[in-house]
Amino acid sequence: MLSFTSKRLFALIVGGLLVTGITAEASSPDAWRQHSQEVTNRCIKVSGLRNAQPAGQIVSFGDNAGYDALLVRGNYPQPTMNNQVGQFLCLFDRRTRQAYTSEANNLQSPGNQALGVPGQPIEQVLQWANSHRFLPPLRPVEKLDAGYPDYQSVITLGQRSNKSASYIAFEVFTDPNRIVTSQTIDYRDYSQLRRPLAFTRRDAEGLQLIQTIYGEQIKEDFRRSRHVRNEGTGNMTVKVYRGDLFVYRTWTDNPATQFSIYRLDDVNRVTQR
């Protein structure tokens, strides 16, 4: 018969083997994929955001804490929020399998700070645009030349005698890997019935249009951006700005005005155009 000490030692060894076996099983690629998918799904669900997506990778704390963390970003569902982008920090309890979130709009993270912006796969941007309350669905555009957009949607504003008073073309450009490199809001008003909209850091209408499409965070990043370059001749004016999140380029040649957004990594290419 085993002594009390031997029984205790035997129990500890068996217990250790069981824990080791469980850990090894959980460490398998399939198990980790299932776990990551569970964390992602639960965090997206409890966030309550529309078009919610992970805004980075899962961060796993040690067993002494027992939590995984994930930043989730999406659009607020409330009509009063005007499709504004928000983000929540999610904590997933590995013991109870429950997820908890708290609003984290002031938490900065590497990479993109909003949905539907350059640097994301075109499939993700298409999903964002196709569910947007203001933008019509993006459609592929025949590539006439290298500078032509890959996808485009057109919003017609204000009809007069069956002729558009103004319209907005939203254009998306991609690289060979189908990553969005830049986007452009092209606003044109040929009616001359109103003061032209302008994409400046002070023009309220231009800033409102940026917010309507991209949300408050991008509008504020542009409004606080640093002016780095002027271009253009005659009536055409081109300005380049650098924000904390993106590079912005505005182009004005009445009655047309454009607002383009680029990744920060492309700042040299934009300023040398």
C-alpha positions as CSV (number, residue, x, y, z in Angstrom):
1,M,0.0,0.0,0.0
2,L,1.1,3.5,-0.7
3,S,1.9,5.7,2.3
4,F,0.2,9.1,2.6
5,T,3.3,10.8,1.4
6,S,3.5,8.4,-1.6
7,K,-0.1,8.9,-2.4
8,R,0.3,12.7,-2.3
9,L,3.4,12.5,-4.5
10,F,1.5,10.2,-6.9
11,A,-1.4,12.6,-7.1
12,L,0.8,15.5,-7.8
13,I,2.6,13.7,-10.6
14,V,-0.7,12.6,-12.2
15,G,-2.1,16.0,-11.8
16,G,1.0,17.5,-13.4
17,L,0.7,15.1,-16.3
18,L,-3.0,16.0,-16.8
19,V,-2.2,19.7,-16.8
20,T,0.7,19.1,-19.2
21,G,-1.5,17.1,-21.5
22,I,-4.2,19.8,-21.4
23,T,-1.6,22.5,-22.1
24,A,-0.1,20.6,-25.0
25,E,-3.5,20.0,-26.5
26,A,-4.4,23.7,-26.1
27,S,-1.1,24.6,-27.7
28,S,-1.9,22.7,-30.9
29,P,-2.4,25.0,-34.0
30,D,-6.0,23.9,-34.4
31,A,-6.8,24.6,-30.7
32,W,-5.2,28.0,-30.8
33,R,-7.1,28.9,-34.0
34,Q,-10.4,27.8,-32.3
35,H,-9.5,29.8,-29.2
36,S,-8.6,33.0,-31.2
37,Q,-11.8,32.7,-33.2
38,E,-13.9,32.4,-30.0
39,V,-12.2,35.4,-28.5
40,T,-12.7,37.4,-31.7
41,N,-16.4,36.4,-32.1
42,R,-17.3,37.1,-28.5
43,C,-15.5,40.5,-28.4
44,I,-17.2,41.6,-31.7
45,K,-20.6,40.5,-30.4
46,V,-20.4,42.3,-27.0
47,S,-18.9,45.5,-28.5
48,G,-22.3,46.2,-30.1
49,L,-20.7,48.0,-33.0
50,R,-21.7,47.6,-36.7
51,N,-19.1,46.3,-39.1
52,A,-17.0,45.4,-36.1
53,Q,-13.5,44.1,-36.8
54,P,-10.4,43.4,-34.8
55,A,-8.0,46.4,-34.7
56,G,-4.9,44.4,-34.1
57,Q,-3.8,41.0,-32.7
58,I,-5.0,39.3,-29.5
59,V,-2.8,40.0,-26.5
60,S,-2.7,37.1,-24.1
61,F,-1.8,37.7,-20.4
62,G,-0.2,35.0,-18.2
63,D,-2.2,32.4,-16.3
64,N,-1.9,34.4,-13.2
65,A,-4.2,37.0,-14.9
66,G,-6.1,34.6,-17.2
67,Y,-7.3,37.2,-19.7
68,D,-6.9,37.9,-23.4
69,A,-7.2,41.4,-24.7
70,L,-8.4,42.6,-28.1
71,L,-9.2,46.0,-29.5
72,V,-12.3,46.1,-31.6
73,R,-13.3,48.9,-34.0
74,G,-16.5,49.5,-35.9
75,N,-19.4,52.0,-36.5
76,Y,-21.8,53.1,-33.7
77,P,-25.3,51.7,-34.5
78,Q,-27.2,54.7,-33.0
79,P,-28.7,57.0,-35.7
80,T,-27.6,60.0,-33.7
81,M,-23.9,59.0,-34.1
82,N,-24.0,59.4,-37.9
83,N,-22.1,56.2,-38.6
84,Q,-19.1,57.5,-36.5
85,V,-16.3,55.1,-35.9
86,G,-15.6,53.9,-32.4
87,Q,-13.5,51.3,-30.6
88,F,-13.8,49.1,-27.6
89,L,-11.1,47.3,-25.6
90,C,-12.3,43.8,-24.9
91,L,-11.1,41.5,-22.1
92,F,-11.8,37.8,-22.5
93,D,-11.8,35.6,-19.3
94,R,-10.2,32.3,-20.3
95,R,-11.7,30.6,-17.2
96,T,-15.4,31.7,-17.6
97,R,-15.2,32.2,-21.4
98,Q,-16.9,35.6,-20.9
99,A,-16.0,38.8,-22.7
100,Y,-16.2,42.3,-21.3
101,T,-15.8,45.6,-23.2
102,S,-15.2,49.2,-22.4
103,E,-15.2,52.2,-24.8
104,A,-11.6,53.0,-25.7
105,N,-11.7,55.8,-28.3
106,N,-8.8,57.6,-26.6
107,L,-6.6,54.5,-26.9
108,Q,-4.1,54.8,-29.8
109,S,-3.0,51.7,-31.6
110,P,-0.5,51.2,-34.4
111,G,-1.9,51.1,-37.9
112,N,-5.2,52.4,-39.1
113,Q,-7.5,54.2,-36.8
114,A,-10.7,53.8,-38.8
115,L,-12.6,51.5,-41.0
116,G,-12.5,51.8,-44.7
117,V,-9.2,53.7,-44.9
118,P,-5.9,53.1,-46.9
119,G,-3.8,50.2,-45.7
120,Q,-6.7,47.8,-45.5
121,P,-7.6,45.0,-47.9
122,I,-10.0,46.1,-50.6
123,E,-12.5,43.4,-49.4
124,Q,-12.7,45.1,-46.0
125,V,-13.1,48.5,-47.6
126,L,-15.8,47.3,-49.9
127,Q,-17.7,45.8,-46.9
128,W,-17.4,49.1,-45.1
129,A,-18.6,51.2,-48.1
130,N,-21.4,48.9,-49.1
131,S,-22.9,49.2,-45.6
132,H,-22.3,52.9,-45.3
133,R,-25.4,55.1,-44.8
134,F,-24.1,57.8,-47.1
135,L,-21.9,56.1,-49.7
136,P,-23.5,54.1,-52.5
137,P,-22.0,50.7,-53.0
138,L,-18.5,50.9,-54.6
139,R,-18.3,49.5,-58.2
140,P,-15.3,48.3,-60.1
141,V,-14.1,50.8,-62.7
142,E,-12.5,49.9,-66.0
143,K,-8.8,50.7,-65.9
144,L,-8.3,53.2,-68.6
145,D,-4.9,54.2,-67.4
146,A,-2.6,53.8,-64.4
147,G,-4.1,56.8,-62.5
148,Y,-7.7,55.7,-62.9
149,P,-9.5,54.4,-59.7
150,D,-10.1,50.8,-59.1
151,Y,-13.5,51.3,-57.5
152,Q,-15.9,54.3,-57.5
153,S,-19.3,55.4,-56.3
154,V,-21.1,58.6,-57.2
155,I,-23.5,60.5,-55.0
156,T,-25.8,63.0,-56.7
157,L,-26.9,66.0,-54.7
158,G,-29.6,68.5,-55.6
159,Q,-31.4,68.0,-58.9
160,R,-32.4,71.0,-61.1
161,S,-34.2,70.6,-64.4
162,N,-33.1,66.9,-64.6
163,K,-29.5,68.1,-64.2
164,S,-27.3,67.5,-61.2
165,A,-26.5,70.6,-59.3
166,S,-23.5,68.9,-57.6
167,Y,-22.1,65.4,-57.2
168,I,-19.5,63.5,-55.2
169,A,-17.3,60.8,-56.6
170,F,-15.7,58.5,-54.0
171,E,-12.7,56.8,-55.6
172,V,-10.5,54.0,-54.2
173,F,-7.1,53.0,-55.5
174,T,-5.3,49.7,-54.8
175,D,-1.9,48.1,-55.3
176,P,-1.3,44.7,-57.0
177,N,-1.8,42.9,-53.6
178,R,-5.3,44.4,-53.4
179,I,-4.4,46.7,-50.5
180,V,-6.0,50.1,-50.6
181,T,-3.2,52.7,-51.2
182,S,-5.4,55.9,-51.3
183,Q,-8.9,57.3,-51.5
184,T,-10.3,60.5,-53.0
185,I,-13.5,62.5,-52.4
186,D,-14.1,64.4,-55.6
187,Y,-16.7,67.1,-55.2
188,R,-18.0,69.1,-58.2
189,D,-20.7,71.8,-58.4
190,Y,-21.4,73.2,-61.9
191,S,-24.6,74.9,-61.0
192,Q,-22.9,78.0,-59.4
193,L,-26.0,78.3,-57.2
194,R,-24.0,78.3,-54.0
195,R,-20.6,79.0,-52.5
196,P,-18.2,76.2,-53.5
197,L,-17.4,73.7,-50.8
198,A,-13.7,73.6,-49.9
199,F,-11.5,71.0,-48.3
200,T,-9.6,73.1,-45.8
201,R,-9.0,72.8,-42.1
202,R,-11.5,75.6,-41.5
203,D,-14.3,75.2,-44.0
204,A,-17.2,73.8,-42.1
205,E,-18.9,72.1,-45.1
206,G,-15.8,70.4,-46.2
207,L,-15.0,69.1,-42.7
208,Q,-18.6,67.9,-42.4
209,L,-18.4,65.9,-45.6
210,I,-15.1,64.3,-44.4
211,Q,-16.8,63.4,-41.1
212,T,-19.9,62.1,-42.9
213,I,-17.7,59.6,-44.8
214,Y,-14.9,58.8,-42.4
215,G,-16.1,59.8,-39.0
216,E,-15.0,62.3,-36.3
217,Q,-11.5,60.8,-35.8
218,I,-10.3,61.3,-39.4
219,K,-11.9,64.8,-39.6
220,E,-10.1,65.9,-36.4
221,D,-6.8,64.4,-37.6
222,F,-7.0,66.4,-40.8
223,R,-8.1,69.5,-38.9
224,R,-5.1,69.3,-36.6
225,S,-2.7,68.2,-39.4
226,R,0.5,70.1,-40.3
227,H,0.7,71.8,-43.7
228,V,3.9,70.5,-45.5
229,R,3.7,71.5,-49.1
230,N,2.0,73.7,-51.7
231,E,1.7,72.9,-55.4
232,G,-0.3,74.1,-58.4
233,T,-0.4,77.0,-60.9
234,G,-3.1,79.5,-61.9
235,N,-6.5,78.7,-60.4
236,M,-5.4,75.2,-59.4
237,T,-4.2,74.8,-55.8
238,V,-2.7,71.6,-54.3
239,K,-1.8,71.3,-50.7
240,V,-0.3,68.4,-48.7
241,Y,-0.9,67.9,-45.0
242,R,0.5,65.4,-42.5
243,G,-1.6,64.2,-39.6
244,D,-1.0,61.8,-36.8
245,L,-2.8,59.0,-38.6
246,F,-2.7,59.8,-42.4
247,V,-1.3,62.1,-45.1
248,Y,-3.9,64.3,-46.8
249,R,-3.8,66.0,-50.1
250,T,-6.3,68.6,-51.3
251,W,-6.8,69.8,-54.8
252,T,-8.9,72.8,-55.9
253,D,-9.7,73.9,-59.5
254,N,-13.2,75.5,-59.4
255,P,-15.8,74.1,-59.6
256,A,-14.0,70.9,-58.6
257,T,-12.3,70.2,-55.3
258,Q,-10.7,66.9,-54.0
259,F,-9.7,65.5,-50.7
260,S,-7.3,62.5,-50.8
261,I,-6.1,60.3,-48.0
262,Y,-2.9,58.3,-48.0
263,R,-1.0,56.1,-45.5
264,L,1.7,57.8,-43.4
265,D,4.3,55.5,-45.1
266,D,3.6,57.2,-48.4
267,V,4.4,60.7,-47.2
268,N,7.5,61.0,-49.4
269,R,5.7,59.8,-52.5
270,V,2.9,62.2,-51.9
271,T,5.1,65.2,-51.3
272,Q,7.2,64.5,-54.4
273,R,4.3,64.4,-56.8
